[in-house]
Amino acid sequence: MAAFGVKELVDVLRESAGEDEDVSLEGDILDVDFESLGYDSLALFNTVRWIERDLGITLSDEAIDVEGTPRALLDEINKASTQSV
């Protein structure tokens, strides 16, 4: 499986937040916490569940942390992806 990258994560985040959400995912967002990006725990929960379902992986509870960053979530996704192969 190819690495799940920032583009794929941004696509899932946008889909999980819905069309009406006012979130900015432009520029260098890798080290900005999800709360500052406008994501609450419910939006992040939906994002993580979508990723788990579509990639067939299981992420830790720490993945659903609004104080976390996209970089940390991507690291967890790619780590889980290599373990499930």
Secondary structure, 3 states (H helix, E strand, C coil): CCCCCHHHHHHHHHHHHCCCCCCCCCCCCCCCCCCCCCCCHHHHHHHHHHHHHHHCCCCCHHHCCCCCCHHHHHHHHHHHHHHCC
